[in-house]
Amino acid sequence: MNTTEFNSQYPPGTPVIYVDDFGKETRTHTRSIAWDVCGTPVVKIEDKAGGVALERIKIQARQLAEESSSVQA
């Protein structure tokens, strides 16, 4: 996903799961819009310094379920 797509779908404050180098998953949320660093899309998340590659985060399933139900209503 590129930064434009990410930013249009997920505003700052979106709940995400961060996956570290060892596969440990941590629930957190975004603190910024996404931007590119040398061609890699990144975003700030709570409790981490700097940008985290979008490939290292997953949008929390609960957030997606809520979005889906509001579209159907």
Backbone hydrogen bonds, N-H to C=O, Kabsch-Sander energy under -0.5 kcal/mol:
donor,donor_aa,acceptor,acceptor_aa,energy
6,F,2,N,-2.5
7,N,3,T,-3.0
8,S,4,T,-1.8
9,Q,5,E,-1.3
9,Q,6,F,-0.6
10,Y,6,F,-3.0
13,G,30,T,-1.3
14,T,11,P,-1.5
16,V,28,T,-2.3
17,I,58,K,-3.0
18,Y,26,T,-3.1
19,V,56,R,-3.0
20,D,18,Y,-0.6
20,D,24,K,-2.4
23,G,20,D,-1.8
26,T,18,Y,-2.4
28,T,16,V,-2.8
30,T,14,T,-2.1
31,R,44,K,-2.9
32,S,44,K,-0.8
35,W,42,V,-2.3
37,V,40,T,-2.4
40,T,37,V,-1.9
42,V,35,W,-3.1
43,V,52,V,-1.9
46,E,29,H,-2.4
48,K,45,I,-1.4
52,V,43,V,-2.7
54,L,41,P,-2.5
56,R,53,A,-2.3
57,I,54,L,-1.7
58,K,17,I,-2.2
60,Q,15,P,-1.7
63,Q,60,Q,-0.7
64,L,60,Q,-1.5
65,A,61,A,-2.5
66,E,62,R,-2.2
67,E,63,Q,-2.0
68,S,64,L,-2.3
69,S,65,A,-2.3
70,S,66,E,-1.9
71,V,67,E,-1.5
72,Q,68,S,-1.6
73,A,69,S,-1.2
